């Protein structure tokens, strides 16, 4: 195998294209283990085929899925019987951009795009067989997101448990300054409902910046 050692390969004067490989089908290797291949600022890398990063690492491609956050509760939260109440997610497991406020339990993305929201509320009647229903809603800018059928509701009819988790996973398109909060209504027959902290969470991540 022949070897060419040089510092720069450039196209000839008057030509705007530089082609590596032409007639014969081949696997073209760039670099060796430990090398870093860079595309400088201002240059454009156009890929019509497939990037295979099974042997190396490809960074800077696709979405980063940030901003993102995950929050939880530090204590159980007493709520009025069947009263829609903001859930006090006052502790973050992580956040990437300082976009979740633990004092008002509010997520402000700060970046416009499409977001995936994941919510779980554990309704607790604090008494055996007293939990009637649990409703979970995602609020945007102070109002329930109506196009998402105004939240999700589990009604236990005549088979009342003491405690039950209710999940609500939904996508929404956000501006940079929109904000999101979680509300719940817990209906029970003992009039002492609470949001059970264990298993309750509120999290989200950016799917894409494309509208």
N, C-alpha and C positions, 0 to 999 in steps of 0.2 A: 504494500500500500504506500502510495506516494504521500509526502508530507510537505506542506507549504508553511513557512514561518514568515509572518509579516505583522505589522502593527495596524494597518488600515486597509480595508477593501472599499473601493469607491467606484461609482459608475463613471463611464467615460464622458468627457466633455460633450455637451449637446444632447445627452440622453437623460431621461427622467426616471428610468427604471433600472433596478439591479436585481438580477435573477440568480438564485442559487438552486441548481438542479433544473433539468429541462427535459430531455428526451426519455431517459430511462427512469422507471419507477424505482424509488429507493427510500430507505429510512435515513433521514438526515439528522445527525446528532449535533447538538450545539453545546459546547462546554463539556466539562467533566465533573465528577463528584466534588462538591465544595465550591464550584464556581457560582457566581450570581450574574444572571442575564438581565440587563436593565433596558427600559425604554425611557429615554430622557424626557424631561418636561417640554411640552410643545410638540412632541412627536406623536403620531397616531399609529396604533397597532390594530390592523384590521384582520379579523380571523373569520374565514369562511368555512373552516373545517371544525374539528373537535380538539379541545384542550384535554390532554390526558395527564393528570397530575398523580397517577398511581405510584410513580417512582420518585418524583420530586414534589415540590410545593409550589402551587400557583396562588399568588396573593394579588389583591387589587382588582379582582374580577368579580362581577356581580354585585349584589347588595350586601351591606354589612349588617342589616337588620337592627341597626341602632338609629334612634333612641329605643331603649328597652328598659324594663324594670320588673321587679317582683316585690310585692308587699304582703304583709300579714298583720294580724292583730296581736297586741301584747297582753290583752285581757278580754274576758267575755264582755259583751255589750248588751245591757238591758235595753229593751225597746218596748214601746207601747203596743198593746194588743191590736194587731191589724193596722198599725200606723206606719205609713211609708217613712223610713228613716235612713239618713246617710250612714253608711257603715264606716266605722273608725279603723281603717287600716293605717295604723300609726307607726309601723316599723317596716323598713325596707330590707329585703334580703340582698338586693343589689339594685343599682341604677347606673346607667351609662353616662347621663348628661345632666344630672341634677334636676330632672324634670318632674319628679314626684315629690309633692309637699306632704310631709307627715303631720303637719299641724291642721290642715284643712282637708286632708285625705283626697288630694286632687292630682291628676296626671295631666300635665300640659306638654304635649310632644315637643314643641319648639321647631319641628321640621315638618313641612307639609308632605303628605303621602297617605298611603293605605296602611292601616294598622289592624293587627289581630289582637283582640281582647279576650282574656281567659279569666273567668270569675267563678268562684265557688263559695257558697254560703251554707253554713251548717245551722239550720234552725233548731232551737232547743226549747221545749216547753217546760223543762225542769220538773216534769211529773210524768208518770207512766201513762201512756196511751192518751195524751192530751193535745198532740200537735195536729192541727186541722189543715193548714196550708202554709206554703212558703212562696213568696214572690221575689224575684230578683230583677232589678232594672239597671241599665247603664244610662246615666245622664250625660248629656253633652251640652255644655254652656247653660246648665241650669234646668234643662228639660229632658224628659225621657226620649230616647231615640224611637220615634213612632214607627219609622219604616221597618224596625226590627220587631214588630208586633208587640211593642210596649213591654219588653222583657219576657220572662218565662215564669210560669206558675205551676206548682205541684199541689194538687188538692188531694188529700188522703181520704176523702169521703167518710165512710163509716169504719175505716181501718186505721184509727189514729195511732201513730207511733209516739215515742217521746222525743226523738231526735231524727233529723234527716238532712243529707246534703243535697243542694240543688245547684247545678252547674249552668252557666250561661256563657257560651263562646260565640263571639260575633265579630265581624269586620266592619270598619268604617273608614271613610275618607276624611282626613283632618287637615285644616289649615295649621300654620305654625302656632297660632295663639288660641286655638280651641282648647277646651279643658274637659276632662271626664271624671265622673264620680260614680260610686256604686251605691244604690239604694235598695232596701229590702223592706218587705212587710211580712211579719210572722203572725199568723192567726192561730190561737190555741184556746182551749176551753178553760184554762186555769188563770188566764190573764196575767201571766208572769213570763212572757217569752224573752228569749235572749239570742243573740248571735254567738254561737259557740266558737271560741277562738281557734281551736284545733281543727284543722282541715279547711278553714276559711282563708281565701286568698284573692288577690286582685293583681293581674299582671298583663303586660302588653309588649308588643314589639313591632317595629316597622317592617312591613312586607316589601314595599317598594316606594320609591319617591315618585313614580309615575301615577298620574291621576287615572 
